[in-house]
Amino acid sequence: REAAAFFVTSFWNDYKAEVVLKGDVLKRVGSEQFVDMKNRYGPLKTLPATMLVAKNEEGLIVGCAGVEVALLNGNKIMPKTRNNFDQGYDLRALLANVAVDPSVR
């Protein structure tokens, strides 16, 4: 949950973002992001994947990046379903959910 909260806050509060999430919207997006990360990097994942988390000296998250194996059909990322596995799509490394605290960039 901590990495998901960091990612959402860092991504949406970035200086380039056009919208800043607050209150209930921030909580909802954070919950949705947690579910996504749990599915991608948790114990029930279907292909190898991990979430890398960088912390500062105080133990606070200052960066994160997900690395996973994805199914690709050309340039399109395919859902990891049994049917798609049987299609013989390419397996490729995918970097996702990357966020870095602006103070440590």
C-alpha positions in Angstrom: 0.0 0.0 0.0 2.8 2.4 0.8 4.4 2.1 -2.7 0.9 2.5 -4.3 0.3 5.7 -2.2 3.7 7.1 -3.1 3.2 6.3 -6.8 -0.2 8.0 -7.0 0.9 11.1 -5.0 4.2 11.4 -6.9 2.6 10.9 -10.3 -0.4 13.1 -9.8 1.3 15.9 -7.9 4.2 16.1 -10.3 4.9 19.5 -11.7 3.8 18.4 -15.2 0.4 17.1 -14.1 -2.6 19.1 -15.1 -4.8 17.8 -12.2 -3.9 17.4 -8.5 -5.9 14.7 -6.8 -7.3 15.4 -3.3 -9.6 13.9 -0.7 -11.8 11.0 -1.7 -10.6 11.0 -5.3 -7.0 10.6 -4.1 -8.1 7.7 -1.8 -10.0 6.0 -4.6 -7.2 6.3 -7.1 -4.7 5.1 -4.5 -6.9 2.0 -3.8 -7.2 1.2 -7.5 -3.5 1.6 -7.9 -2.9 -0.8 -4.9 -5.1 -3.4 -6.6 -3.3 -3.0 -9.9 0.2 -3.4 -8.2 -1.0 -6.3 -6.1 -2.2 -8.1 -9.3 1.1 -7.3 -11.2 3.6 -7.9 -8.4 1.9 -9.9 -5.7 2.0 -13.6 -5.0 -0.7 -14.5 -7.5 1.1 -12.9 -10.5 1.1 -15.1 -13.6 4.5 -14.1 -15.0 7.7 -12.9 -13.2 7.4 -9.4 -11.8 8.7 -7.3 -9.0 8.3 -3.8 -7.6 11.6 -2.1 -6.8 11.4 0.5 -4.0 14.0 3.1 -3.0 14.0 4.6 0.5 16.0 7.4 2.0 17.9 7.3 5.3 14.7 7.9 7.2 13.0 5.0 5.6 10.7 7.0 3.4 10.0 5.9 -0.1 11.7 8.2 -2.6 11.3 6.1 -5.8 9.6 3.0 -7.2 9.6 1.1 -10.5 7.9 -2.1 -11.5 9.6 -4.6 -13.7 7.6 -7.4 -15.2 7.3 -9.8 -18.1 4.5 -8.8 -20.4 2.7 -10.5 -23.3 3.0 -8.4 -26.5 1.1 -8.7 -29.7 3.2 -6.4 -31.9 3.2 -3.1 -29.9 0.1 -4.0 -27.9 0.3 -5.3 -24.3 -2.1 -8.2 -23.9 -3.9 -9.2 -20.7 -2.4 -12.2 -19.0 -5.2 -14.7 -19.6 -5.0 -18.4 -20.3 -6.2 -17.8 -23.9 -3.6 -15.2 -24.5 -0.8 -17.5 -23.2 -2.0 -20.1 -25.7 -1.7 -17.6 -28.6 2.1 -17.6 -28.4 2.5 -13.8 -28.0 6.0 -12.5 -27.4 7.2 -12.3 -23.8 9.0 -9.0 -23.2 10.4 -7.0 -20.2 8.2 -4.1 -19.2 9.0 -1.2 -17.0 5.9 0.3 -15.3 4.8 2.3 -12.3 7.9 4.5 -12.3 7.9 7.5 -9.9 10.7 9.4 -8.2 10.4 12.1 -5.6 11.3 15.4 -7.2 13.7 16.2 -4.3 16.0 13.3 -5.2 15.9 13.5 -9.0 
